[in-house]
């Protein structure tokens, strides 16, 4: 007697159709595509332009906040705007971290931005909400002053412009010559000032 007919033939080894492909492989392909998309976004000139505008606006708000604090005026609106900038910087760090992972910490700019974001979160979302007066605590005062380091983010704009970066590198390379020139000018003025005092008196 013949046995019951076989319901389906076994799939040939080593062949995976789209319906039977491993889920893990599909997930890997999906996340790899997302990483390529984010990398393309980060390298886009429009992303650089938008981030540059945010950095410049943040530099302006820091100056406005300092002016309002000098005149003892309310800065609640500026603090809300600062929180918005902080969220933007967090999103930027997340986008830069996603494609490369912890390898991003090998970049100096990423470490610098991460430190600024961490200090910003600690200052704006931890210290200020609990109404701690940073002027009475040395470490907290340091965190408050460290907000000014956000102005250094404007140096990223210079690094993206070849002409400006060449100008900055020219100043940096001529720093030694400028220093010794200043010393010579200072000694010359000092000697002639002493000579003038001797002659006049």
Buried (B, 14 or more C-beta within 10 A) or exposed (E): EEEEEEEEEEEEEEEEEEEEEEEEEEEEEEEEEEBEEBBEEBEEEEBBEEBBEBBEBBBEBBEEBEEBEEEEEEBEEBBEBBBBBBEBBBEBBEBBBBBBEEEBEEEEEBEBBBEBBEBBBBBBEEBBEEEEEBEEEEEBEEBBEBBEEBEEBEBBBBEEEEEEBEEBEEEEEEEEEEEEEEEEEEEEEEEEEEEEEEEEE
